[in-house]
Amino acid sequence: MALSRTRAARQIRPARPPEKSITLQATKAAQTRGRLLDATIRCLVKFGYANTTTPRVAEEAGLSRGAMMHHFENGMALLQATIVELHEKRLRAFRRAAENPNREVTDLVETYWKQLQKPAFIAFHELAVAARTDAELARILGPLQDEFRAKFNAQAEQLFPEWLEQPAHFHLAMSLSQTILEGMAISLHTGGLEQASVEPMLRHLEVQIRALMPQRPSPLLAETPRIAPLG
């Protein structure tokens, strides 16, 4: 009798959805989430932070507001995910450039500068400026900035181990690059910097970073055989 009840219990258990169905659902959800994040970035660029609303983002993404709220419970949750995505874009660009076998630290100046010309940086700048007077946004942005800085530095140390013997110089080079390049990008976007000034400033920054780099032994000296003393 007990066996019969056990069999009956097994029979009424709901069937588990096929793994393929679960995978397709997860893929679709990830695609929808990506559409919403991209739409948020476009809205920040086109309309600014103050005019980026959840209905506008949903419209930009081609989704209903209900569908958007299924993935993000409110506007701040959406902005938090957007900031994370913006940081990941910068980390991926840095990693791609650094993985070039012929790369130098100074090559990253040009790579990061190109990244700052994309809409993602304009969107991030909108959020960073708004956080100055928006306490709720600042509460979200602050920890994410700390997390990004830690990831960036850890990734840079992994990709450029030759700098580990001079960590102070390395962090100075990274901070100098990021601060100057982002400041230049903001000035260029707001009309405070002429395009003609960009190239010489980039080259000058490369010189400054090169001066901080660890001195490598000369290949000529390393390969010259030592001469035995006479006698």
N, C-alpha and C positions, 0 to 999 in steps of 0.2 A: 504493500500500500504506500509505504514511504517512497519507494522507487517510482511509483506512478505519479505521485505528487511532484517529485523532482523533475521527471520528464515533462510534466505539464508546465512547470515553472520555466523550464528551458524553452519550451515552445512559444511562450507568450513574451519572451524577451524581445525588445525591438531589434530589428536587424541593423547591423552596423553598415553605414554607407561605404561603398567601395573606395579603396585608397585613391584610385584615379579621380573619383568625384571630389574627394577632399583636396587633392592637389590642384584640380582645376578651380575650385572655390578659392583656395589660398592665392592662386595666381591672379584670379580676377580681382580679389580684394586688394592685392598689392598694386595692380595696375590702376585701380580706382583711386587708391591712396596717392599714388604718384601723380595722377592727373590733378588732384586737389592741391598737392604741394606746388606743382608747376604753375597752376592757376593763381595760387597765392603770391608767388614770386612775380608773376606778370602784373597782378593787380597792384602790388607795392610799387613796381616800377612805373606803371601807367597812372595810378591814382594817388599814390602816397599812402602813408600809414593811416592817417585820419579817415580816409575814404575807402579803405579796404575793409569791407564788411563781409559777413558770412553769406548773405544773399548774393552779393556781387561775385564772390569767389565761386559759389555754386554755379552761377550763370556763366562765368568765364570757363569753368570746367565742363559745361554742358550737362550738368547734373541737377537734380532737384535738391532743395535744401534738406529735405528729409534723408536723402541718400548720403549727403555730406555728413549730417549729424550721426549717421550710423557708424562712421569711421572716426569722427572727432566730436566729442560731446559739447564743446563750445569753442568760441573763437580763440581763446588763449591756448587751448590744447592744440589747435591747428597752427597757431604761431610758434609754439614750442617745437612742434615737429618740423616746421619750416626752417627754423633756426638750425636744428640738428642737420637737416638736409643741406643747408647752405655751408655749414662747416664741413660736412662730408665731401661736398664738391671740391672745396679748397684742398682738403687732404688728398683726395684722389688725383687732382692735378699736380700737386707737389710730388706725389709718389711716382706718377708716370714720368715726370721730368727727371727725377733723381735716379730712376732705374735705367736710364740711358747709360750704357757702359762707358761712354766717352765724356760723361758729364763732369762739370766742375761746379762748385758752389756758386761761382759767379754766373753760370748759365741760368741759375734759378731766378736771377733778377729779371731777365727777359721773360721767362715763363710765368712768374708771378704777376708781372706787369700785364701780360696778355690776359691773365685770369681776371684781373681787376677791371678790365674793359667790358666784361660781360654783364648781363642784367643781374646776375646773382649778387654781385658786389653792391650795385645800386640798391637792391632790395635790402641787403644787410645793413647798409648805411642808413636807410630809412628807419629801420628798427633800432639801430644803435642811438640815433639822434632822439627818437621818440621816447626811448627808455630814460632819458634824462629827466623828463617830467611825468612819466607814467610809471607809478610805483609798482603796479602789478606786472608790467612788462619787464621792468628792471629786475624784479625778483626772479623772473624766468631767465632773463638774458645773462645775468651775472654768473651763476654757476655753470652755465653752458659755455661761457667764454673761458672760465678757468679750466673746464674739461678740454676744450679745444686746444688751449695753449699747452696743456700737459701732453696731449696726443701729438701735437705738432712737434714739440721738442723731442719727445721720445722717438718719433719716426725719423726726425732729422739726425739724431744721434745714431740710430741704427743704420741709416743710409750713408752716413759720413763718419765712419769710425776713426778716421785719421785725425779728427778734431778732438777726440776724447782726452788727449794729453793736455789740451788747453781749453777746458770747459768754459772758462770766463770769456775768452775771446769768441768762442763758438756762440754762446748765448747773446753776446753783444752783436755779433754779425747778424744773427737771426732777428733780433729786436730792431736793429738799425734798418735792415731791409724792409721788414714789415711796416714799421712806422713811417719811413720815408715814402715807400711806394704807395701805401694807402693814402697818405696825405697828398701826394701828387695826384692820385686818381680823383680824390674829392675836389681838389683845386681845379683839375681839368674839367670835371663835370659841371662845376659851378661857375666857370669862366675866370677863375683866379690864376690859371696857368695857361700860357700859350703853348700850342702844340709844338712849335719850333724849339721850345726849351726842353722838351721831354727827352730827346735822344742824348744830348750832352749830359743831362742830369743822371740818366741811367748809366752812362759810361763812367761818370765820376763815382757813382755809388759802387760800381764793380771794382774800381781802383781801391776804394776804402775797405771793401770786404777782402780783397786780395791781400791787403797789408796786414789783415788780422789772421790770415791763414797760417797754419803750421809750416815752418820752413822744411822743404823736402831736400834730402841730400842730392847733390848734383849727380846725374847719371854718369858723367864723365869721370868724376872722382870715384864713384862706386865701382866702375869697371876697370880702372887703371890698375894694373898689377903692381904690387910693391916690389921695389928693386932691392935685391940683397946687397948688403954692404960689401965693399971690396976687401979682399984679403981674408 
